[in-house]
Amino acid sequence: MRTQVAIIGGGPSGLLLSQLLHRKGIDSVVLERQTRDYVLSRIRAGVLEWGMVELLREAGVGQRMDAEGIIHEGTLLAAQNRTIRINFRKLTGKAVMIYGQTEITHDLYDARDAMGGVVIHEAEGVTPHGLDSDAPHVTYVKDGTEHRIDCDFVAGCDGFHGVSRKSIPSSVLKEFERVYPFGWLGVLSETPPADDELIYAIHERGFALCSMRRADLSRHYVQVPLTDRVEDWSDDAFWAELKRRIPEHAAQRLVTGPSIEKSIAPLRSFVAEPMRWGRLFLVGDAAHIVPPTGAKGLNLAASDVHYLYNGLLAHYQDGTPEGLDDYSRKALLRVWKAERFSWSMTNMMHRFPDQGDFGQRMQESELDYLEHSTAAQTALAENYVGLPY
Ligand SMILES: Cc1cc2nc3c(=O)[nH]c(=O)nc-3n(C[C@H](O)[C@H](O)[C@H](O)COP(=O)(O)OP(=O)(O)OC[C@H]3O[C@@H](n4cnc5c(N)ncnc54)[C@H](O)[C@@H]3O)c2cc1C
């Protein structure tokens, strides 16, 4: 088989890139290790920056998002029954969209089907070859038979555990990492959200977040030690702990119900540089991970797709190499700023085992500063709604 761009990974970045390219007549094949049902069952992100909203519209998959997504013009930060509202619209003129990653993936699959896009599921042993040559190819095994795809470029959209990043020689690749000493226990439930907006709650027992996916679907989290297991947490224990950490008025209003998904995600900051090697481009979680506190993971994947898509477009339509040559530098500039924001939100809001009294006073002062400074609120809002592409 021959294609212009071989895309490894059929998560949001791989599907979005193939959809955008197809609409401009650029051919791609997506190779996904899992089944479609498995990919669609993953419950992950839900807060979209406006840049991502516009990119999804540009890809022709914005219709259901625009009909069913919920626009949020602010968010709430709470500590000890004191609540600070960060007014995104007033401070930045922008907002964010609440629309689940699962729904985006659904919409992208539907769009790929409608256009006859090629997505090969259950592709085993996907391996890129000749990435530092002018003629790369990718091999994989499907139903026991090995296949080969010749291509111009390979897009590594295969997440943190994928094969693409590992294909870059260790003498070239530099990795930066911070692992946090806690995780987030997340519960998805068919209950109304605790509030019209997200509540980020800082508490001496640990951080909590009241988030949502729809008006009848809520996503809540509590910070837990890394030693906790999902089986340790009954639904009742989860709701009781959440209520202790969020402001009283929200706890009183909170509607609880059975969990339909419950998982613990460890928190990590990670960046791999460079994001291009030869004819391979790393995109999304394949190149970087953020702790979910700033809601940046999926949004960063979208901005990478934006830069790569435009680079490929310039290459194929105008024969200009600058966009592709500059991909890694441009993407990393934005990645590091989102890493900084996610790291600082995580530091401000979580209880660290070794933070001591000094660390606690630092957190309290930061919150107090935020409460009384429009400049500090603007900085938070500007990063939360997303820095420009
Ligand atoms: C538990 C969890 C919760 C999260 N919560 C949030 C959140 O609240 N907010 C937020 O902004 N972000 C969140 N994220 C991050 C966000 O979901 C990711 O940033 C986003 O999914 C990145 O998209 P991606 O397409 O780059 O990678 P992925 O979604 O990881 O997709 C990669 C795809 O590649 C496939 N693949 C892997 N290896 C291979 C291979 N060798 N061959 C072929 N295919 C392969 C995988 O099966 C997968 O389908 C969360 C992530 C996790 C894990």
The ligand as an SDF file (V2000), in Angstrom:
LIG
                    3D

 53 58  0  0  0  0  0  0  0  0999 V2000
   -6.8970    8.6940   32.4190 C   0  0  0  0  0  0  0  0  0  0  0  0
   -6.6920    9.9620   31.6300 C   0  0  0  0  0  0  0  0  0  0  0  0
   -7.4350   11.0920   31.9180 C   0  0  0  0  0  0  0  0  0  0  0  0
   -7.2520   12.2720   31.2120 C   0  0  0  0  0  0  0  0  0  0  0  0
   -7.9770   13.3830   31.5400 N   0  0  0  0  0  0  0  0  0  0  0  0
   -7.7650   14.5120   30.8510 C   0  0  0  0  0  0  0  0  0  0  0  0
   -8.4830   15.6900   31.1660 C   0  0  0  0  0  0  0  0  0  0  0  0
   -9.3290   15.7150   32.0580 O   0  0  0  0  0  0  0  0  0  0  0  0
   -8.2210   16.8160   30.4530 N   0  0  0  0  0  0  0  0  0  0  0  0
   -7.2920   16.8260   29.4190 C   0  0  0  0  0  0  0  0  0  0  0  0
   -7.1160   17.8600   28.7590 O   0  0  0  0  0  0  0  0  0  0  0  0
   -6.6180   15.7370   29.1090 N   0  0  0  0  0  0  0  0  0  0  0  0
   -6.8230   14.5900   29.8060 C   0  0  0  0  0  0  0  0  0  0  0  0
   -6.1280   13.4940   29.4830 N   0  0  0  0  0  0  0  0  0  0  0  0
   -5.1830   13.6040   28.3880 C   0  0  0  0  0  0  0  0  0  0  0  0
   -5.8660   13.4400   27.0470 C   0  0  0  0  0  0  0  0  0  0  0  0
   -6.8250   12.4280   27.0910 O   0  0  0  0  0  0  0  0  0  0  0  0
   -4.7810   13.1390   26.0420 C   0  0  0  0  0  0  0  0  0  0  0  0
   -3.9060   14.2530   26.0160 O   0  0  0  0  0  0  0  0  0  0  0  0
   -5.2790   12.8550   24.6340 C   0  0  0  0  0  0  0  0  0  0  0  0
   -5.9620   11.6290   24.5980 O   0  0  0  0  0  0  0  0  0  0  0  0
   -4.1130   12.8210   23.6580 C   0  0  0  0  0  0  0  0  0  0  0  0
   -4.5430   12.3460   22.4300 O   0  0  0  0  0  0  0  0  0  0  0  0
   -3.5580   11.5220   21.5010 P   0  0  0  0  0  0  0  0  0  0  0  0
   -4.3600   11.1720   20.3110 O   0  0  0  0  0  0  0  0  0  0  0  0
   -2.2990   12.2710   21.3480 O   0  0  0  0  0  0  0  0  0  0  0  0
   -3.1840   10.2130   22.3500 O   0  0  0  0  0  0  0  0  0  0  0  0
   -4.1030    9.0050   22.7980 P   0  0  0  0  0  0  0  0  0  0  0  0
   -5.4610    9.4600   23.1230 O   0  0  0  0  0  0  0  0  0  0  0  0
   -3.3290    8.2730   23.8300 O   0  0  0  0  0  0  0  0  0  0  0  0
   -4.2190    8.1060   21.4960 O   0  0  0  0  0  0  0  0  0  0  0  0
   -3.1380    7.3290   21.0390 C   0  0  0  0  0  0  0  0  0  0  0  0
   -3.6880    6.1500   20.2550 C   0  0  0  0  0  0  0  0  0  0  0  0
   -2.6020    5.4040   19.7320 O   0  0  0  0  0  0  0  0  0  0  0  0
   -2.8530    4.0300   19.9100 C   0  0  0  0  0  0  0  0  0  0  0  0
   -1.5550    3.3340   19.9380 N   0  0  0  0  0  0  0  0  0  0  0  0
   -0.6660    3.2900   20.9600 C   0  0  0  0  0  0  0  0  0  0  0  0
    0.4050    2.5890   20.6090 N   0  0  0  0  0  0  0  0  0  0  0  0
    0.1920    2.1510   19.3480 C   0  0  0  0  0  0  0  0  0  0  0  0
    0.9490    1.3640   18.4450 C   0  0  0  0  0  0  0  0  0  0  0  0
    2.1510    0.8600   18.7970 N   0  0  0  0  0  0  0  0  0  0  0  0
    0.4260    1.1170   17.2310 N   0  0  0  0  0  0  0  0  0  0  0  0
   -0.7820    1.6120   16.8640 C   0  0  0  0  0  0  0  0  0  0  0  0
   -1.5510    2.3750   17.6870 N   0  0  0  0  0  0  0  0  0  0  0  0
   -1.0540    2.6360   18.9110 C   0  0  0  0  0  0  0  0  0  0  0  0
   -3.6270    3.9500   21.2140 C   0  0  0  0  0  0  0  0  0  0  0  0
   -4.3960    2.7690   21.3020 O   0  0  0  0  0  0  0  0  0  0  0  0
   -4.4900    5.1970   21.1230 C   0  0  0  0  0  0  0  0  0  0  0  0
   -5.7340    4.9430   20.5260 O   0  0  0  0  0  0  0  0  0  0  0  0
   -6.2960   12.3110   30.1800 C   0  0  0  0  0  0  0  0  0  0  0  0
   -5.5490   11.1900   29.8750 C   0  0  0  0  0  0  0  0  0  0  0  0
   -5.7250   10.0100   30.5910 C   0  0  0  0  0  0  0  0  0  0  0  0
   -4.8690    8.8010   30.2590 C   0  0  0  0  0  0  0  0  0  0  0  0
  1  2  1  0
  2  3  1  0
  2 52  2  0
  3  4  2  0
  4  5  1  0
  4 50  1  0
  5  6  2  0
  6  7  1  0
  6 13  1  0
  7  8  2  0
  7  9  1  0
  9 10  1  0
 10 11  2  0
 10 12  1  0
 12 13  2  0
 13 14  1  0
 14 15  1  0
 14 50  1  0
 15 16  1  0
 16 17  1  0
 16 18  1  0
 18 19  1  0
 18 20  1  0
 20 21  1  0
 20 22  1  0
 22 23  1  0
 23 24  1  0
 24 25  2  0
 24 26  1  0
 24 27  1  0
 27 28  1  0
 28 29  2  0
 28 30  1  0
 28 31  1  0
 31 32  1  0
 32 33  1  0
 33 34  1  0
 33 48  1  0
 34 35  1  0
 35 36  1  0
 35 46  1  0
 36 37  1  0
 36 45  1  0
 37 38  2  0
 38 39  1  0
 39 40  1  0
 39 45  2  0
 40 41  1  0
 40 42  2  0
 42 43  1  0
 43 44  2  0
 44 45  1  0
 46 47  1  0
 46 48  1  0
 48 49  1  0
 50 51  2  0
 51 52  1  0
 52 53  1  0
M  END
$$$$
